C-alpha cells in the first residue's frame, strides 16, 4: 500500500502537480549543494583532517589540534581569516552578543541597518528589558535604521545616519519574526558598499543565522568583517549538539575572543570534550542538510500557496536562508497547523504544542517540531508569535522527504480533515 493512500485524493493530485512544477528549481539546489560540498571537502583535505582530530580535549583545552584545525576550516570555507567555533557558545544569540559586545567600548555605537533586531537580541542590546549587562550600562549606544516600506534597506538614510561614534554596522541576514524578505548576499553587498562609501574603516558585522550554504557565497566574501551563527542551525548539519561560531578578520576574532573568555586567554583555552566529532561531521554534511531544508521550503511554499495561503518567499524566488513563512490570518488555523507539524515529527510526535510566554519575546509564541537535538532549527520545525497576521515561520529539515511528508500531513489535517 502506498503512503499516498493515507491522504485525500485531491491533495495528492495537487502534490503530484507541485512536484512537476518545482522539479527544475530543486535541480538548481542540487547543483548548489555540490558546489558548496566541494569547498568543504577541499578544505578538509587541505588541512589533513585525521581521526585523532575528532577526539577532543579536557581541562583547559591546551594544544587542542582538532579544535584549531576545525576553526581554520570554518575560516577558509566561510571566507574569513580566523574563527572561534566552540561548544561553549550556548546559542547563536550568545555568539552574536559576544561578537558585538567584544568589538565596542564606552562611547562607541552599534548601528543596525536592517531595521529593529529580532526579539531575543533586543534585551542583549538594551533595546528591551531592564538593561542590566547591556551596552547601555557601559555607555555604548545602540540604534537602528528603519527599513523602507517594501522591506529593503534605506541606503540614503543609512549613509546619513553614520557618524564618527559608529564603530560597528550590523546587518541581520534573516527576517527573524519580521514580515520582510531575508537579505540575499547580493543585497548585503550593496549595503556594505553604501556604508564603505561613507565610512571605509567601520567594522561590518553580519548575523548569519540560517544563512550558511544557502547560497554559494557568504557575507565575508562580499566585504563583511565578522559574522556569527549557531551550530543548532545550518553549520551544525544536524549533528552538533551545542555551540556557535564567529568567523572573520583575524584581529577582530582575537578582540572578541577576550569577551568570549577573558583578556590574556582568549581562544587559547576551552576544552572540546566529546563535541568535535559531531562538529566536524555536521559541518561536512551542512551543504547537503541545508540544501534538503531549502528544497523542503520550496515544496512548502508551492503547496501552501496553491492552497490559498500567503507565503514568503514564493517557491521560485531566490533563497538565502532556511525560513519559509506562512500567513494564516487567524490564530486558530495557525495553532492547528503547528499541532499537525508536531504530530508529523520523528520525536515527541504525541506532544501538543501550546502557546506560551517565552523569555525574550513580547507575545505568546507557539513552537512545533520534535527534534533529535533540543531546539535545533536545522531540523524541521515551525514557530511564531501569536499576533497578526498570524505567521508561522517554518524552517529546517534534515531530509527533503521528511519535510514533504510533514507538510502534506499538516495540510491534510488543517484543510482536508484529519484522516483515520
N, C-alpha and C positions, 0 to 999 in steps of 0.2 A: 504494500500500500504506500502510495506517495505521500509525503508530508503535505502536499497541496490539498489533499482531501480534507484536511482539518479546517479549511477556510472557505469562506463564501466564494462561489464560482465567479461572481462579478469582481471581487477583489483580486483573485488570481489572474483573471483575464487582464485586469489593469496592470498587475505586476509584470506579466509577460510583455505587455506593450512598453512599459517603462524600461525593462531590460534591453529591449532593442533600441530604444531612444537614447539611452546613456552609454551604450557599448563603445562608441568612439571616444567619449570622454574618459572612460575607465582605461582604455588603452593608452591614452596620454599619461595618466597617472602611473601606469605600469612602467612606461619608459622613464618617467621621473624617478621612480624607485630605483631602477638600475643605475641611473646616473649618480644618485646620492650614495648608493651602496658601494659604487666603485671608489668614491672618495674615502669612505670609511675603511674599506678593505685595504686600499693602498697605504693608508696611514698605519693601520695595524701591522702591516708587513714591514713598512719602513722603520717602525720603532721596535721591531723584533719582539713582539708580544710573545711571552713564554708562559708555560704552565705555572712556573714559580711566581709570575706577576699576579696571579689570581688569588694568592693565599692571604694577603693582608698582614697587618701587624697589630700588636697590643701595646699597652702602656702609652708612652709618649708618641709612638709612631715614628721614631727616628729611622732614617735610612729606608723609608718605605718606597722601594723602587717601583712597585706596581702602581702605587698612588701617583708618583711623579710621572710615570710613563702615560698613565691614563689622562692626566692633565695636559700633557704635551699633545696627545691625540685630540682631545677636545679643542685645544687652541688651534691646531693645524686644520682640522676639518671645518670648524666654525668660523675661521678667518681671523683669529687673534694671534697674539704673541705669547700669551701665558694664560693660565686658568687656575681656578680653585674649584675642584669637584669633590665634594665632601659629604659623607653621610651625616655629619653634624648639622648641616642645614636642615631644619625641621620642615621647611616648606619653601615654595617659590617666593612667597611674601617675605620670608626671613632672608633669603638670598638677595632680593631686591632691596630690602631695608639695609642690609649690611653694605651693599654696593653704594646706595645713595648717601647714607649717613657716613660712610667711610671716606667719601670724596670731599665733603663740605666741612667748613669751620665757622665759628661765630662771625656774623656779618655777611656771610655768603647767602646766595639764593639758589633754590631749586625751582626751575620753571618747567612745568608740564605744558607741552604744546599740542596735546591731543585731547583737550578737554579735562574735566574733573576726573581724577583717578578712580578706579573702581572701589567698591565698598571696603574691602579688607585693608586696602592701603591708606584709606583716609585717616584712620587712627594712627598708623605708623608715621604719617607725615604731619599729624597735628591738625588736619582739616576736620576732624570729628573727635569725639571723646574728650577726656579731661586734659589731654596734652602732656601728661607725665611721661618723660623719657623721649618725647617727640622733638623734632628740630626746633620748635618754638621755644622750648625750655632752654635751648642753647643759643638763642638769639639768631637762629637761622630762619630766613623767610621761605615759605613755600607758596607758590602761586600757580595759576594755570590760565591758559588762553582758551576761551571757548571755541568750539568748532563752528563752522558755518552751518546754516540750516540744513544743507544737504549732507552733513556729516563729514565733510572734507576739512582738512587743516586750513586755517585762515592765515595764509603766508604773509600778507601785508601786515596783519595785526601782530603776528609773531615777530616780525622784523622790528616793528615799532615798540614792542614790549621789552625787548632785550635791553639790558643796562649793565653798567660796569660791575655791579654786585652779582650778576647772574654767573654763577660758577658752573652749574650743571643744567643742561637742557635735557628733559626726559621725554621719551616717546613710549606710549603704550601701544604695542602692536595689535593685540586682540581687543575686541569690543568690550570685554567684561560683561556687565549687565546693562550696557547701553544699547540703543537701537541702531547705532551707526554700523557701517561695514568695518571689518578689520582692515588694517592698512597693509597693502602689499609692500614688498621690498622696494619696488619702483617708486611708490608714493613716499616711503620712508626716505629714499634717496633724495627726492625733491625737497622734502622738509630739511634734510641735512644741508643741502646746497643753499637753501634760503638762509639758514642760520649762519653758515660759514661766510656768506657774503657780508654779514654784519659783524660777526664775532668769530674770526677764523680759529681762535685758540680755545674757545669754550669747550668743555667736556660734554659729549653727547652720549647719553645713557639710554638703552633700549630695554624695556621689559619684553622679553621674547617668549612669554608664556604661550604655549600651544603652537609656536611658530617653527621650531626646528624641523628641517627636512620637508616642510610643506611646500617649499619651492626649491630651486636648485642654487639659490644664493641666500646668504644670511645678512642681517643688518651690518655686521662688521665688514662685509665685502664691499659695502657702498659708503663707508666713511664713519660709521659709529665708532666710539672709543671703548665702550664697555657695554656688556649686556648680561642679563641674568635669566635663569629659568629653573624649573623644578624637575626633579627626576621622577616625580609621580606622573609627569606628562610625557611628551614625545621622547625626550632624550633618554629616559629610563627604559623605554621599549617594552614596558610591562613586566620587566624583571627586577629592576631596582626597587628595593623595599622602602627606601627613605632617601633623602638627600636633595641637593640642589647644586647649582653651578654659577660661577661668574667667569666670564672669559673676555679678554680684550687686550689693551696695551699692557706691556709688562710693568711699567712704572705705576699704572693705576691698580693693577692686580696686587702689587706689593702694598700700595697705600690702603686699599680696602682690607687686605689680609690682617692689618693691625686692628681693624674693627672686628674682624671675624674672631681673632683670639685676643692678643694684646701686643703692644709695641715690643719689638725685640724678638718675638717668636713668630708672629705672622703665620704663614703657611708651612713653616718648617716642622711643626708638630701637628698631631692629630691622627690617632690610630684609626685604621680602617676595619679592624676586626675581620668579620666574615663577609663584608659588603662588596669587596672588589669583584668577585666573580660575577655577581649579579649586575654590577655597574658596567663592567666590560661587555658582558653578553647583551645587556639591554641597549647599550649604545650601538653595538654591532647590528642588532635587528631593528633599530629605530627607524631607518628608512622604510623598511617593509611594514612595520607596525603603523607608522604614520600614514603611509600610503593606503593601508587597509581602512584606517579610520576615515580618510578623505573619500575613498570610494564609497564607504558606508554613508557618509554625509551627502554625497551626490545622489545616492539612491533615496535617502530620506527626503531630500529636497524635491526631487521629481515626483515621488509618490504622493507626498502630503500636499504639494501644490496641485496635483491632479485631483485631489480630494477636496479642494476649495480652501485650503488654509493659506495664510500669508507666511511665506518662508523667506529667509535670507541667510546666505546667498542663494540665488537661483541655481538650478542644477548645472547650467552651462557657464556660470560666472567663474572668473579666476578665483583660486583658493590660496589663502595664505596662512591658514590655521585649521584646527580641527572643529571649530564651532559651527553649528547649524542652529539657527533659531526658528521657532515655530510659534506663531501668534494664535492663541485660541479664542481671544476676545472675551472670555469669561472664566472665572476660577473653577467652575465645575468640570468643564472639559479638560482644562489643564491638569487638574488633580487626577481625573480619571485616566488620562493618557500616561501620567507619571506612574500611577499604580500599575498599569499594564506593562510599562517598561520594566518595573521591578519584577513582575511575575515572569518576565522572559529573560531574567538574568541567571547566570550559572550558579551564583552564590546568593543565599538569602532570598530565593525566589518566593518563599512563603511569607515574607515580611511585607507589611503595608506601610508605605511612606506617609508620614503625617507632617503637614506644615508646622514649623515652629520658629521661634525667635532664636537667631544664632549670633554669637559674638561677631562683631564687625559688620553686621548687616542692619539696615534701617527697617526692613519689612520682614514679615514671616517668609521663610524660604522652604520650598519643598525640594527634596533631593532623592532621586531614584537611581538605582543601579547597584547590583550586588557584584562587588569586585573581589579578586583574589588578594589585592593589596588595598587596605582600607583607605578610602578617599582618592584612589587612583583615577584620574580623569583621562588617562590614555586608554583606559578600559571604558566600555560603553556605559554611558550614564546620561542622565538629564536632570537639570536643576533650574531653579529660577525663583525670584521673589514674587509673592502674590500681590501684584499691583498691575494696573492697566498698562499695556494691552494684554496682560497675562501671557507672557512669553516664556516658553520652556527652552532652555539652552542645552541642546544635545551636543555631546562630544565623545570622542574616543571610539574604540572598537579594536580589540586585539585581532579579530578576523572579520573580513568582509561578510562572510556567511552568517556570523552571529548577528551583526548589525541588521542585515537583511531580514533574518527570521524574526528578530525582536520588533522591528518596525512593522512588519506585516502583522505580527500578533497584536501589537498595540493598536494598529489601525482597525483590525477586525473587532477588537473589544470596544473601541471607542465609537466607531462609526457604523459597524455592521451587526453589532450584538454579540455577546460572548458565546462562543461555541461550547457545546458539551464535551 
